[in-house]
Amino acid sequence: MIWILRIFFTLVVVAMLAVTTWASGFQAVWAIPWETWTHPWFIATLFDAYFGFLTFFCWVAYKERSWVARILWLVAILLLGNIAMASYVLIHLWRLPSNASMRDLLLRRGSSGDEPSAA
């Protein structure tokens, strides 16, 4: 499973870099016409994307123990979106052995997942 995820997230990074480079060749983000920025579907899509970024960041904040790392990853995710998110997952996937479980990926290092809940 780890190898499948490594391949998938590598494809995400490559595809996002390719489409971003391609789109940048046509027009810079800051040169998008004002009418586009104010279109309801553009606004709805931005809300959807950034709430997804913040949702993913909740997991990053759980995984990272350092506030500096948390803040740096938040900035990277908000600026680079799925490029940063896929890169974050790839970093963690490459630190794991190929026979690791999903638990090893999703939980903090040293978390057994067997502790009783605080509720």
Secondary structure as the mmCIF struct_conf table of DSSP 4:
data_model
#
loop_
_struct_conf.conf_type_id
_struct_conf.id
_struct_conf.beg_label_comp_id
_struct_conf.beg_label_asym_id
_struct_conf.beg_label_seq_id
_struct_conf.end_label_comp_id
_struct_conf.end_label_asym_id
_struct_conf.end_label_seq_id
HELX_RH_AL_P HELX_RH_AL_P1 ILE A 2 PHE A 26
HELX_RH_3T_P HELX_RH_3T_P1 VAL A 29 ALA A 31
BEND BEND1 ILE A 32 ILE A 32
HELX_RH_AL_P HELX_RH_AL_P2 TRP A 34 TRP A 37
TURN_TY1_P TURN_TY1_P1 THR A 38 THR A 38
HELX_RH_AL_P HELX_RH_AL_P3 PRO A 40 LYS A 63
HELX_RH_AL_P HELX_RH_AL_P4 TRP A 67 LEU A 80
TURN_TY1_P TURN_TY1_P2 GLY A 81 GLY A 81
HELX_RH_AL_P HELX_RH_AL_P5 ASN A 82 ARG A 95
BEND BEND2 LEU A 96 LEU A 96
TURN_TY1_P TURN_TY1_P3 SER A 98 ASN A 99
HELX_RH_AL_P HELX_RH_AL_P6 MET A 102 LEU A 106
BEND BEND3 LEU A 107 LEU A 107
HELX_LH_PP_P HELX_LH_PP_P1 ARG A 108 ARG A 108
TURN_TY1_P TURN_TY1_P4 ARG A 109 GLY A 110
BEND BEND4 GLY A 113 GLY A 113
BEND BEND5 GLU A 115 GLU A 115
HELX_LH_PP_P HELX_LH_PP_P2 PRO A 116 SER A 117
#
